Structure formats: C-alpha cells, structure tokens
Amino acid sequence: MKDMVRVATTPERLREAMAAANKKQIDLAQTTGLSHSTISRYLSGQVEPRQEAIIKLASVLNVSEWW
C-alpha cells in the first residue's frame, strides 16, 4: 500500500488553479456565470462540478478540463 500515490481532490485542484491564475471566488463567479455559492460548495467539497461547470472553470483558469 505504501506505493500508492495520493490524487488531489477537486477542491485542492481548484484552489491550486485559482492561486496560479491569481483568481478569487468572486472573479470566477463573474467570469463563468456560476454563482458565488456554487463555487464555494466546490471549494468546500460539498458537491462536484458538472461537466459544463468544469469546462467554464478550466477555460477561465487556463487549465485542461482533465487536470
């Protein structure tokens, strides 16, 4: 089991991409059309973004949808 690699969670990846792009939650809300509360739920891990939201977030944060 010690050879297993831990994979980052969606909230971790989203925070990392936001930091790299120097974006805040409000910036994402304004540029993606997603609500501030929806982005907050993604960041808290309460819900996983749907494909449409992933596409919007990836575009704004300049990362691959698969990343």
MOBEL-V763151 format. One record per backbone hydrogen bond with DSSP energy under -0.5 kcal/mol. CO is the residue of the C=O (numbers start at 1). NH is the residue of the N-H. E is the energy in kcal/mol with one decimal. If there is no record, write none. Layout:
<<CO/NH/E> <CO/NH/E>>
//
This chain:
<<1/4/-1.6> <9/13/-2.6> <10/14/-2.9> <11/15/-2.5> <12/16/-2.3> <13/17/-2.7> <14/18/-2.4> <15/19/-2.5> <16/20/-2.4> <17/21/-2.0> <18/22/-0.6> <18/23/-2.7> <19/22/-0.8> <24/28/-2.0> <25/29/-2.5> <26/30/-2.3> <27/31/-2.2> <28/32/-2.4> <29/33/-1.6> <35/39/-2.1> <36/40/-2.2> <37/41/-2.0> <38/42/-1.9> <39/43/-2.4> <40/44/-1.7> <41/45/-0.8> <41/46/-1.4> <41/47/-1.1> <42/45/-0.6> <50/54/-2.4> <51/55/-2.3> <52/56/-1.8> <53/57/-2.9> <54/58/-2.8> <55/59/-2.0> <56/60/-2.2> <57/61/-2.6> <58/62/-0.7> <58/63/-2.2> <59/62/-0.5>>
//
